[in-house]
Amino acid sequence: MATPWAEAASHEQFFVLLTGANSGVGLGIGQRIIDEFLASRSLSSHLILIPTTRSVSKSRDTVIALRTHLQETASTSHQLRSRAGSDYDPQSAVSRVHILGIQLDLCNLQSIYGAAKQLIHGKVSDPTGVIADVEIPRLDAVLFNAGIGGWSGLDWLGLAKQFFQVGLVQSCTFPAFKKALPAAVLDQRKLLGDKAADLKTQPPELAEVFTANVFGHYILAHELLPLLSRSRPDEPIGRIVWTSTIDASHEHLSFSDFQARHGNPPYESSKRITDLICLTADLPGVQKASAPYFASPAAADKPIKPRFYLTHPGVVCTPLFPLSWFMFWGYYVAMYIARWLGSPWHPVEPYLGACATAWLALADQQTLDHLRADRVKWGTSASRTGHVAPKKSEVDGWGWDGNVTTPKDMEHEDEAGVLHRLAGRKWDAQDLTEEKRAEFENDGRKCWEELERLRTAWEKALGEGDVAKQ
Ligand SMILES: NC(=O)c1ccc[n+]([C@@H]2O[C@H](COP(=O)([O-])OP(=O)(O)OC[C@H]3O[C@@H](n4cnc5c(N)ncnc54)[C@H](OP(=O)(O)O)[C@@H]3O)[C@@H](O)[C@H]2O)c1
């Protein structure tokens, strides 16, 4: 049976995969992608959105929630009405967005390989039954949003201390008082399933937060290279948008404890690795380590590889941090106060926090190339009134874009208000030096080497990935 978008030319079809779409920022990204796609793309273009969740029932609920949002946008948006003219029919907008669903558990490697195979070789279904099972010809943007925090609660003494030392805005942006749970390690027997019995040597253990936040996505992107790579330069480049956090510094990652099992906070450590691999993937000192990852035999016929982009949503109130309902409301109010006091990093609402990711997914390639957007960590910034925009975030050891800037450069900054690069800067941030920049690139190389070591060991153990394709 023909797909509902079969009539549209290939360049008018836009395929997006979004992980962790059933909750918080992920749901906000799905909603925002729908709205911005309809508002910015041609009236004959079609969006095919594939949210991933951890169960069929969550996929069904997510598809229904996104379709409800779509109906609301189509019937209430003045922008859509004025674009289409006086005889605007909301159904014409609704008929341009198609929402499917697949299941993916990033802490279950077999589920990752299964989801990738389904996308490449199989059919993807609509859990509500509205769209018949379809084949996916390519992916234009893959948005890695899913993640876990791995925290147990708050260190109240630490909170009080930080509040008095650096004030409410800084404490609400860079909290040093989150208590991390002891690092959980994934059950090796469950990961290996029926392969366990045949193995002479065990693959390296995997920590839960590290796998959910980085390694699972790392494997998934590699497996999806056939859908993300291109044969010809005139085809739009595939994009992989990784989600980090504003607060991931040099001190959060230790190479002697790469998965943060013994000391460092696992969440921040996993996000520091995310920053390092995204921003260094194609630097001269790293290319040798990252090249085997992009040279998958499954995509050997497609030499143009996807590009990594890096984002974070700012601070958003979601279930990521475990709080009772009473504490959640206190937290929510504190985050709004931080925004009203002038913090640029408090969108607070998931739909607003989704701004930077949706922009990276949909912006035209020329704009991204002109901005060298792949060299920047793009956060969502918010004004006091909740006007959101993508803003460059400072990365420890990389600055705002990998360039060593002087205080004089800052004087000529074009952006003002919350978008000025110094607005919302961490109280103890240090200016970038050539030495730190070199160390960052070197750390990036070490991350790629370790991730590649883990990937090849697990491919061998499971008989999956490049091992299965050779
Ligand atoms: N909220 C913030 O202020 C903030 C700030 C910086 C960065 N972020 C990042 O934004 C992203 C979304 O976080 P959020 O705040 O929206 O949290 P959230 O509401 O808890 O959403 C997390 C999503 O990830 C999914 N997920 C968790 N473990 C998974 C696994 N093993 N496999 C597949 N999916 C899994 C969850 O699915 P289930 O519902 O099945 O658990 C859920 O859909 C995360 O990467 C987070 O680090 C958030």
The ligand as an SDF file (V2000), in Angstrom:
LIG
                    3D

 48 52  0  0  0  0  0  0  0  0999 V2000
   15.3290   18.5630   32.4340 N   0  0  0  0  0  0  0  0  0  0  0  0
   16.4290   19.3030   32.3780 C   0  0  0  0  0  0  0  0  0  0  0  0
   16.5570   20.3600   33.0100 O   0  0  0  0  0  0  0  0  0  0  0  0
   17.5720   18.8670   31.5130 C   0  0  0  0  0  0  0  0  0  0  0  0
   18.7320   19.6490   31.5180 C   0  0  0  0  0  0  0  0  0  0  0  0
   19.7930   19.2680   30.7150 C   0  0  0  0  0  0  0  0  0  0  0  0
   19.6980   18.1520   29.9160 C   0  0  0  0  0  0  0  0  0  0  0  0
   18.5620   17.4030   29.9340 N   0  0  0  0  0  0  0  0  0  0  0  0
   18.5260   16.2220   29.0650 C   0  0  0  0  0  0  0  0  0  0  0  0
   17.3090   16.1900   28.3360 O   0  0  0  0  0  0  0  0  0  0  0  0
   17.0090   14.8250   28.0130 C   0  0  0  0  0  0  0  0  0  0  0  0
   15.5680   14.5510   28.3870 C   0  0  0  0  0  0  0  0  0  0  0  0
   15.4320   14.6620   29.7900 O   0  0  0  0  0  0  0  0  0  0  0  0
   14.0700   15.0870   30.5050 P   0  0  0  0  0  0  0  0  0  0  0  0
   14.4160   16.1510   31.4490 O   0  0  0  0  0  0  0  0  0  0  0  0
   13.0120   15.2900   29.5050 O   0  0  0  0  0  0  0  0  0  0  0  0
   13.7880   13.7650   31.3640 O   0  0  0  0  0  0  0  0  0  0  0  0
   12.5640   12.7360   31.3600 P   0  0  0  0  0  0  0  0  0  0  0  0
   11.2710   13.4730   31.3400 O   0  0  0  0  0  0  0  0  0  0  0  0
   12.8350   11.8090   32.4940 O   0  0  0  0  0  0  0  0  0  0  0  0
   12.7130   11.9700   29.9700 O   0  0  0  0  0  0  0  0  0  0  0  0
   13.7100   11.0170   29.7480 C   0  0  0  0  0  0  0  0  0  0  0  0
   13.2930   10.1580   28.5790 C   0  0  0  0  0  0  0  0  0  0  0  0
   14.3300    9.2090   28.3380 O   0  0  0  0  0  0  0  0  0  0  0  0
   13.7490    7.9090   28.3000 C   0  0  0  0  0  0  0  0  0  0  0  0
   14.6910    6.8880   28.7380 N   0  0  0  0  0  0  0  0  0  0  0  0
   15.2840    6.7530   29.9440 C   0  0  0  0  0  0  0  0  0  0  0  0
   16.0440    5.6530   29.9730 N   0  0  0  0  0  0  0  0  0  0  0  0
   15.9340    5.0800   28.7550 C   0  0  0  0  0  0  0  0  0  0  0  0
   16.4670    3.8980   28.1700 C   0  0  0  0  0  0  0  0  0  0  0  0
   17.2750    3.0480   28.8420 N   0  0  0  0  0  0  0  0  0  0  0  0
   16.1270    3.6070   26.9080 N   0  0  0  0  0  0  0  0  0  0  0  0
   15.3100    4.4130   26.1940 C   0  0  0  0  0  0  0  0  0  0  0  0
   14.7550    5.5320   26.6970 N   0  0  0  0  0  0  0  0  0  0  0  0
   15.0630    5.8510   27.9680 C   0  0  0  0  0  0  0  0  0  0  0  0
   12.5670    7.9970   29.2510 C   0  0  0  0  0  0  0  0  0  0  0  0
   11.6780    6.9180   29.0120 O   0  0  0  0  0  0  0  0  0  0  0  0
   10.7690    6.3000   30.2280 P   0  0  0  0  0  0  0  0  0  0  0  0
    9.6120    7.2430   30.3930 O   0  0  0  0  0  0  0  0  0  0  0  0
   10.3920    4.9520   29.7280 O   0  0  0  0  0  0  0  0  0  0  0  0
   11.6450    6.2560   31.4490 O   0  0  0  0  0  0  0  0  0  0  0  0
   12.0120    9.3510   28.8690 C   0  0  0  0  0  0  0  0  0  0  0  0
   11.2590    9.2610   27.6940 O   0  0  0  0  0  0  0  0  0  0  0  0
   18.0200   13.9710   28.7680 C   0  0  0  0  0  0  0  0  0  0  0  0
   19.0420   13.5830   27.8880 O   0  0  0  0  0  0  0  0  0  0  0  0
   18.5730   14.9180   29.8170 C   0  0  0  0  0  0  0  0  0  0  0  0
   19.8740   14.5930   30.1920 O   0  0  0  0  0  0  0  0  0  0  0  0
   17.4950   17.7340   30.7120 C   0  0  0  0  0  0  0  0  0  0  0  0
  1  2  1  0
  2  3  2  0
  2  4  1  0
  4  5  1  0
  4 48  2  0
  5  6  2  0
  6  7  1  0
  7  8  2  0
  8  9  1  0
  8 48  1  0
  9 10  1  0
  9 46  1  0
 10 11  1  0
 11 12  1  0
 11 44  1  0
 12 13  1  0
 13 14  1  0
 14 15  2  0
 14 16  1  0
 14 17  1  0
 17 18  1  0
 18 19  2  0
 18 20  1  0
 18 21  1  0
 21 22  1  0
 22 23  1  0
 23 24  1  0
 23 42  1  0
 24 25  1  0
 25 26  1  0
 25 36  1  0
 26 27  1  0
 26 35  1  0
 27 28  2  0
 28 29  1  0
 29 30  1  0
 29 35  2  0
 30 31  1  0
 30 32  2  0
 32 33  1  0
 33 34  2  0
 34 35  1  0
 36 37  1  0
 36 42  1  0
 37 38  1  0
 38 39  2  0
 38 40  1  0
 38 41  1  0
 42 43  1  0
 44 45  1  0
 44 46  1  0
 46 47  1  0
M  CHG  2   8   1  16  -1
M  END
$$$$
